[in-house]
Amino acid sequence: MIYYTQLIFIKPGCEEEFHTFEDNVLPLLKSHNAELVYRIRPNENAFVEASAELPYEIHLVTFGGKEDFMAYAADPKRLEFIEMKNNSVKKIILIEGFAL
């Protein structure tokens, strides 16, 4: 099993477009041997310390393996909505990890 954490930074005023993107693509995870473990939208008070811009959302997703992640990223149904992501997301920091 492989874990992906995403720190997602949204362009100002583009929250609704981002939510629509997520509403359409997150249900596809199950068909790619994946599970959304956490979807967090923290406020400023949730951060004890920060030296950089705060993310709008944080996701922790598990996949059976990297090939499942790659298949999800290339899923044609997901790609139908990719312009919404590109229009609304300023940047994403993606962290790959494994349970110890």
Steps between C-alpha positions, in 0.01 A plus 500: 500500500619849417388830651470838332456822692401808306528855627266688270519875445203665326494818294299774676132487409523157334375287789169401337668386179746296706212344699325403175821340372537302822134394501552346156839334541518375859234230442733350236755404766322175594530369144878545525561299818512822703336655803473860613604467865490868593376812325576793726418865453689650795459854624791714620454383860574139398865587431728512803786639296547588134780654297318493165162567347223290652321244279130522427458122526707201606428151363639165612425227246608135495557301181581132460816601314654770287347349186152559651591863565623543142181340363287738707699800376445388139135396538306650205204578728733699727662675206156625388515737799873581500443852364301578815798394707741700288277808526452482877821359646801725552731211597504156660776352709486120462672281759541126439546271798465157655374379837782402736 
